Amino acid sequence: MATNKRDYYEILGVSRSATDDELKKAYRRLAKQYHPDANKDQGAEARFIEVNEAYEILSDTQKRAAYDRFGHAGLNNGMGGAGAYDFGGFSSINDIFETFFAGAGASTQRRSGTQRGADLRYDLTITFEEAVFGCQKEIELPRWEACTTCRGSGAQPGTSTSRCSACQGTGEIRRVQQSIFGQFVNVSMCERCRGEGRVITTPCEKCRGQGRVRNNRRVVVNIPAGVDDGINVRVTGEGEVSARGGTPGNLYVILTVKPHQFFKRQGNDILYELPISFTQAALGDEVEVPTVDGKTTNLKIPAGTQSNRSFRLKGMGVPVVHSSARGDQHVIVKVVTPTSLTVEQKRLLEEFARLEREQSEQNDKNIFRNLFEKTKDVFQ
């Protein structure tokens, strides 16, 4: 029951023990990254569909349980139609036999191919600016690498392997079993040669026949501009190699972004709170505002500005990943009340308060006078 579909956990970049919150966080990040409206790259739409399919299955408790137990085969809905039998998520009874008794052809194909090495995870902390503009980091990690002495074969140089006597070079052990359905052949991997069909007579002295050794490796990771906290960057082929050859796994670098002292991020926009005085808010002013680019820009504060008013600096936010577009910077003004005043400042404010009070009283009188005149006109 072969399938070309990728593993759903691999698609979302999470482990098989991931919680519902971790699944949701990974899905939202990837859906945003590959949404056709935001990502015009070739293949982005296909990845978006793939991510949605993976989350649909793993977010459903019953579907996830079936997938964890049987893989993609456990997600079929039966044969369908009237009088059809329910095979517990399998399309036919043959799929059950293939899953539990491992058909000979499929088993031989799986075991004859070299195994893919394990993926690695590395947690990396970067600054706010590095996440915005991208960077290049060199990291060091321990991993299994191909033995340079035997070149991954596991055999001492100058020696050769011999055919396994237990499985006669097939890599499989076949056992005939009787069941209520008839006679079946149970095919299992040969334990002596581990499915390879050949055994090492003289193991490599350096790797002791494993074909790989443990080393510390320095890897350069390119962090694209616009990444956010929790994003994982895949470095293809920088994972571990499997025993005695095979394709290396991948390295997944999980990013943690340090918070900035002044800036906050909201999607691809940057938020900045600008404190201004009461007089600046009342009379208006022109001030310098810092940007994430490391430069300042002039911002005009109009007279009568209220606290929490937002001003937009277009195109000065976070770059969109793998795109030339950028978000905006939003400057939110905060009117600061003075806590200590000089004698002269206090006198002027008291004078201002007196004038403000007189103006308010005059306005109240005008309102009352207008209301009285209108009422009088009605009665006349």
C-alpha positions as CSV (number, residue, x, y, z in Angstrom):
1,M,0.0,0.0,0.0
2,A,2.7,2.4,-1.2
3,T,2.1,6.2,-1.1
4,N,4.1,9.1,-2.3
5,K,2.7,11.5,0.3
6,R,5.0,13.2,2.7
7,D,4.7,12.6,6.4
8,Y,2.2,15.1,7.9
9,Y,4.4,15.8,10.9
10,E,7.3,16.6,8.6
11,I,5.1,18.9,6.6
12,L,4.3,21.0,9.7
13,G,7.8,20.7,11.1
14,V,6.7,19.3,14.4
15,S,7.4,16.2,16.4
16,R,4.9,13.3,16.7
17,S,4.4,14.3,20.4
18,A,3.4,17.8,19.4
19,T,0.5,19.3,21.4
20,D,-2.6,20.9,19.8
21,D,-1.2,24.4,20.5
22,E,2.1,23.5,18.8
23,L,0.2,22.1,15.8
24,K,-1.9,25.2,15.6
25,K,1.1,27.5,15.9
26,A,3.0,25.6,13.2
27,Y,0.0,25.6,10.9
28,R,-0.7,29.4,11.2
29,R,2.9,30.2,10.5
30,L,3.2,28.0,7.4
31,A,-0.3,28.9,6.1
32,K,0.8,32.6,6.3
33,Q,4.1,31.9,4.7
34,Y,2.7,29.9,1.7
35,H,-0.7,31.6,1.2
36,P,-1.1,32.3,-2.5
37,D,-2.1,35.9,-1.8
38,A,1.2,36.6,-0.1
39,N,3.6,34.2,-1.7
40,K,3.8,34.2,-5.5
41,D,6.7,31.8,-5.7
42,Q,6.4,28.7,-7.8
43,G,5.2,25.8,-5.7
44,A,3.8,28.0,-2.9
45,E,0.2,27.1,-3.6
46,A,1.0,23.4,-3.6
47,R,2.7,23.7,-0.2
48,F,-0.3,25.7,1.1
49,I,-2.6,22.9,0.1
50,E,-0.2,20.3,1.6
51,V,-0.1,22.3,4.9
52,N,-3.9,22.5,5.1
53,E,-4.3,18.8,4.5
54,A,-1.7,17.9,7.2
55,Y,-3.4,20.2,9.8
56,E,-6.9,18.9,8.9
57,I,-5.8,15.4,9.7
58,L,-3.6,16.0,12.8
59,S,-6.0,18.5,14.4
60,D,-8.7,15.8,14.5
61,T,-8.2,13.4,17.4
62,Q,-9.6,10.3,15.7
63,K,-7.9,10.9,12.4
64,R,-4.6,11.6,14.1
65,A,-4.8,8.4,16.1
66,A,-5.5,6.4,12.9
67,Y,-2.6,8.2,11.1
68,D,-0.2,7.5,13.9
69,R,-1.1,3.8,13.9
70,F,-1.4,3.1,10.2
71,G,0.0,6.1,8.3
72,H,-1.7,7.4,5.2
73,A,-3.4,4.0,4.8
74,G,-5.4,4.6,7.9
75,L,-7.1,7.7,6.4
76,N,-9.1,6.0,3.7
77,N,-12.8,6.0,4.2
78,G,-13.5,2.4,3.1
79,M,-14.8,1.1,-0.3
80,G,-18.0,3.1,-0.2
81,G,-21.3,2.4,-1.9
82,A,-24.2,0.1,-0.9
83,G,-23.3,-3.2,0.7
84,A,-19.6,-2.1,1.2
85,Y,-17.7,-3.5,4.1
86,D,-15.8,-1.3,6.6
87,F,-12.2,-2.4,6.8
88,G,-11.3,0.0,9.6
89,G,-9.9,2.8,7.5
90,F,-8.4,0.6,4.8
91,S,-9.6,0.7,1.2
92,S,-9.7,-3.1,0.9
93,I,-8.9,-6.3,2.7
94,N,-5.7,-6.6,0.6
95,D,-4.5,-3.4,2.3
96,I,-4.9,-5.1,5.7
97,F,-2.8,-8.0,4.6
98,E,-0.2,-5.8,3.1
99,T,0.0,-3.7,6.3
100,F,0.2,-6.6,8.8
101,F,1.8,-9.3,6.7
102,A,4.0,-7.0,4.5
103,G,3.7,-8.1,0.8
104,A,7.0,-9.6,-0.5
105,G,7.5,-7.1,-3.3
106,A,6.9,-4.0,-1.2
107,S,9.1,-5.3,1.6
108,T,12.0,-6.1,-0.7
109,Q,11.8,-2.7,-2.2
110,R,11.8,-0.9,1.1
111,R,14.7,-2.9,2.6
112,S,16.9,-2.9,-0.5
113,G,17.0,0.9,-0.6
114,T,19.3,2.8,1.7
115,Q,17.7,4.5,4.7
116,R,17.5,8.2,5.1
117,G,19.4,9.7,8.1
118,A,17.8,11.3,11.0
119,D,16.8,15.0,11.0
120,L,18.4,17.3,13.6
121,R,17.0,20.2,15.5
122,Y,19.1,23.2,16.6
123,D,17.6,26.1,18.7
124,L,19.2,29.5,17.7
125,T,18.6,32.9,19.3
126,I,18.9,35.9,17.1
127,T,18.4,39.7,17.7
128,F,15.4,41.7,16.5
129,E,17.4,43.4,13.8
130,E,18.8,40.0,12.5
131,A,15.3,38.7,12.2
132,V,14.2,41.8,10.3
133,F,17.0,42.0,7.8
134,G,18.4,38.4,7.8
135,C,21.8,37.2,8.7
136,Q,24.3,34.4,8.4
137,K,25.1,32.3,11.4
138,E,27.8,29.6,11.9
139,I,26.7,27.0,14.4
140,E,28.4,23.9,15.8
141,L,26.5,20.7,16.5
142,P,27.3,17.0,17.2
143,R,26.1,14.5,14.6
144,W,26.7,11.2,12.9
145,E,28.8,11.5,9.8
146,A,30.0,9.0,7.2
147,C,33.2,7.2,8.3
148,T,36.1,8.5,6.2
149,T,38.1,5.3,6.6
150,C,35.5,2.9,5.2
151,R,33.5,5.6,3.3
152,G,30.3,4.5,5.1
153,S,30.5,0.8,4.1
154,G,31.3,-0.4,7.7
155,A,34.0,-2.8,6.3
156,Q,37.7,-2.5,6.9
157,P,39.4,-1.2,3.7
158,G,40.7,-4.0,1.6
159,T,38.1,-6.5,2.8
160,S,34.7,-7.4,1.4
161,T,31.3,-8.4,2.7
162,S,29.8,-11.9,2.4
163,R,26.3,-13.1,1.6
164,C,24.1,-13.5,4.7
165,S,23.6,-17.2,5.4
166,A,20.3,-16.6,7.3
167,C,18.4,-15.0,4.5
168,Q,20.6,-16.1,1.5
169,G,21.2,-12.5,0.5
170,T,17.5,-11.5,0.3
171,G,17.4,-9.4,3.5
172,E,14.1,-11.1,4.4
173,I,12.9,-14.0,6.4
174,R,9.7,-15.6,5.0
175,R,7.3,-17.6,7.1
176,V,4.2,-19.3,5.9
177,Q,1.2,-18.9,8.1
178,Q,-2.3,-20.3,8.0
179,S,-5.3,-18.2,8.9
180,I,-9.1,-18.2,8.4
181,F,-8.5,-16.4,5.1
182,G,-6.1,-19.1,3.8
183,Q,-2.3,-19.3,3.6
184,F,-0.2,-16.2,3.9
185,V,3.5,-15.4,3.7
186,N,4.8,-13.3,6.6
187,V,7.9,-11.4,5.5
188,S,10.1,-9.8,8.1
189,M,13.5,-8.2,8.0
190,C,16.5,-10.5,8.6
191,E,17.9,-9.7,12.0
192,R,21.4,-11.0,11.2
193,C,22.1,-8.6,8.3
194,R,19.4,-6.0,9.2
195,G,17.8,-6.4,5.8
196,E,20.9,-5.7,3.8
197,G,21.5,-9.2,2.5
198,R,25.2,-9.1,3.3
199,V,27.3,-9.2,6.5
200,I,30.6,-7.6,7.3
201,T,33.4,-10.1,8.0
202,T,36.0,-7.6,9.0
203,P,34.5,-4.5,10.6
204,C,36.2,-1.1,10.1
205,E,38.5,-0.3,13.0
206,K,37.5,3.3,13.2
207,C,33.7,3.0,13.1
208,R,33.4,-0.6,14.3
209,G,31.3,-1.6,11.4
210,Q,28.7,1.1,11.8
211,G,29.8,3.1,8.7
212,R,29.5,6.3,10.6
213,V,31.3,8.2,13.4
214,R,30.3,11.0,15.8
215,N,31.7,14.4,15.0
216,N,31.2,18.0,15.9
217,R,30.3,19.9,12.7
218,R,30.3,23.6,11.9
219,V,27.4,24.6,9.6
220,V,26.7,28.0,8.1
221,V,22.9,28.8,8.3
222,N,21.5,31.6,6.1
223,I,18.6,33.3,7.9
224,P,16.3,35.1,5.4
225,A,15.0,38.6,6.1
226,G,11.6,38.8,7.8
227,V,11.7,35.7,9.9
228,D,9.8,35.6,13.1
229,D,9.9,33.9,16.5
230,G,9.3,30.1,16.2
231,I,10.1,29.9,12.5
232,N,12.3,26.9,11.5
233,V,14.9,27.2,8.8
234,R,15.7,24.0,7.0
235,V,19.2,23.2,5.9
236,T,18.9,20.3,3.5
237,G,21.4,17.5,3.9
238,E,23.0,18.7,7.1
239,G,21.3,16.2,9.3
240,E,22.8,12.8,10.3
241,V,23.7,9.9,8.0
242,S,22.2,6.5,8.5
243,A,24.3,3.4,9.3
244,R,26.3,2.3,6.3
245,G,25.4,5.0,3.9
246,G,22.1,6.5,2.8
247,T,20.9,10.0,2.2
248,P,21.6,12.4,5.1
249,G,18.7,13.9,7.0
250,N,18.0,17.6,7.2
251,L,18.9,20.2,9.9
252,Y,16.0,22.3,11.2
253,V,17.1,25.5,13.0
254,I,14.3,26.8,15.3
255,L,14.6,30.5,15.8
256,T,14.0,32.5,19.0
257,V,14.0,36.3,18.4
258,K,15.1,38.6,21.3
259,P,12.6,41.4,22.1
260,H,13.7,44.9,21.2
261,Q,14.0,47.7,23.7
262,F,11.8,50.1,21.7
263,F,10.2,48.3,18.8
264,K,7.5,45.7,18.8
265,R,6.5,43.5,15.9
266,Q,2.9,42.8,14.7
267,G,3.1,40.6,11.6
268,N,5.2,42.5,9.1
269,D,4.5,45.9,10.8
270,I,6.6,47.5,13.6
271,L,5.0,49.4,16.5
272,Y,6.8,52.3,18.2
273,E,5.5,54.3,21.1
274,L,6.6,58.0,21.0
275,P,6.3,60.0,24.2
276,I,5.4,63.7,23.6
277,S,4.7,66.6,26.0
278,F,1.4,68.3,26.6
279,T,2.5,71.4,24.8
280,Q,3.7,69.4,21.7
281,A,0.3,67.7,21.6
282,A,-1.6,70.9,22.0
283,L,0.5,73.2,19.8
284,G,1.9,70.6,17.3
285,D,5.5,69.9,16.6
286,E,7.9,68.2,14.2
287,V,10.0,65.4,15.8
288,E,12.6,62.8,14.9
289,V,11.5,59.2,15.1
290,P,13.9,56.2,15.1
291,T,13.4,53.4,12.6
292,V,14.5,49.8,12.6
293,D,16.9,50.7,9.7
294,G,19.0,52.5,12.3
295,K,18.2,55.9,10.9
296,T,15.7,58.6,12.0
297,T,12.9,60.2,10.1
298,N,10.9,63.4,10.7
299,L,7.3,63.1,11.8
300,K,4.9,66.1,11.9
301,I,2.6,66.2,15.0
302,P,-0.5,68.3,14.2
303,A,-1.9,70.6,16.8
304,G,-4.5,69.0,19.0
305,T,-3.1,65.5,18.8
306,Q,-4.7,63.1,21.3
307,S,-2.8,60.4,23.2
308,N,-2.7,57.0,21.4
309,R,-3.1,58.5,18.0
310,S,-1.2,56.4,15.4
311,F,0.9,57.7,12.5
312,R,2.0,55.4,9.7
313,L,5.5,55.3,8.1
314,K,4.8,53.4,4.9
315,G,7.4,50.7,3.9
316,M,9.5,51.0,7.0
317,G,8.4,47.8,8.6
318,V,9.6,44.2,8.4
319,P,10.4,42.7,4.9
320,V,8.1,39.9,3.7
321,V,10.1,36.6,3.6
322,H,11.5,35.9,0.1
323,S,9.9,39.1,-1.2
324,S,10.9,42.7,-1.9
325,A,7.8,44.0,-0.1
326,R,7.9,45.5,3.4
327,G,5.4,46.2,6.1
328,D,4.9,49.7,7.8
329,Q,6.0,51.3,11.0
330,H,3.2,52.7,13.2
331,V,4.2,55.5,15.5
332,I,1.8,55.7,18.5
333,V,2.0,58.9,20.4
334,K,1.7,59.0,24.2
335,V,1.1,62.3,25.9
336,V,3.2,62.5,29.0
337,T,2.0,64.4,32.0
338,P,4.8,66.4,33.8
339,T,5.5,65.2,37.3
340,S,7.6,68.1,38.5
341,L,7.1,71.8,37.6
342,T,9.1,75.0,38.2
343,V,7.4,77.9,39.8
344,E,7.1,79.7,36.5
345,Q,5.6,76.7,34.8
346,K,3.1,76.2,37.6
347,R,2.1,79.9,37.4
348,L,1.6,79.7,33.6
349,L,-0.4,76.5,33.9
350,E,-2.6,78.0,36.6
351,E,-3.2,81.0,34.3
352,F,-4.0,78.7,31.5
353,A,-6.4,76.8,33.8
354,R,-8.1,80.1,34.8
355,L,-8.6,81.1,31.1
356,E,-9.8,77.7,30.3
357,R,-12.3,77.8,33.1
358,E,-13.6,81.3,32.0
359,Q,-13.9,80.1,28.5
360,S,-15.9,77.0,29.7
361,E,-18.2,79.2,31.8
362,Q,-18.8,81.6,28.9
363,N,-19.6,78.6,26.6
364,D,-22.1,77.4,29.2
365,K,-23.7,80.8,29.3
366,N,-23.9,81.0,25.5
367,I,-25.5,77.5,25.4
368,F,-28.1,78.5,28.1
369,R,-28.8,81.8,26.3
370,N,-29.4,80.0,22.9
371,L,-31.6,77.4,24.6
372,F,-33.6,80.2,26.3
373,E,-34.1,82.1,23.0
374,K,-35.2,79.0,21.2
375,T,-37.7,78.1,24.0
376,K,-39.1,81.7,24.0
377,D,-39.6,81.6,20.2
378,V,-41.6,78.3,20.6
379,F,-44.0,79.8,23.1
380,Q,-44.4,83.1,21.2
